[in-house]
Amino acid sequence: MFGKQENSMAHQHAGSETIIAQGVKVEGDFKSNGDITIDGELNGSLQTSAALHVGESAVIHAEVSAKQSVIAGVIVGNLQIEDGLQLLSTSQVTGDIVTSHLSIAEGAVVNGRISMGKKE
């Protein structure tokens, strides 16, 4: 019932997440079509057409663009999040934010302008 073709399709989708682990430092422009989880450091720019998860230990100095995002770490740079952004209590954002929906937990720090609403 489950042939090799179906298994190979499952493997194609299994690799659609990129993880930058704690202790890893990435320099330059980073682009992905899949989900990204960052617990390390990134300097440059970051773009994904999917979800971005920023862990508590993450430090990002970049212009960030994503479909949706949950942030618990530090970001220095502007954020453009298409669908929705959650800033957890440990998050620190220094830069302007553009998003359609925003949730900010008590304790989160934001230094910058916030623009909300759908693009016209």
Order of alpha helices (4+ residues) and beta strands (2+ residues): alpha-beta-beta-beta-beta-beta-beta-beta-beta-beta-beta-beta-beta-beta
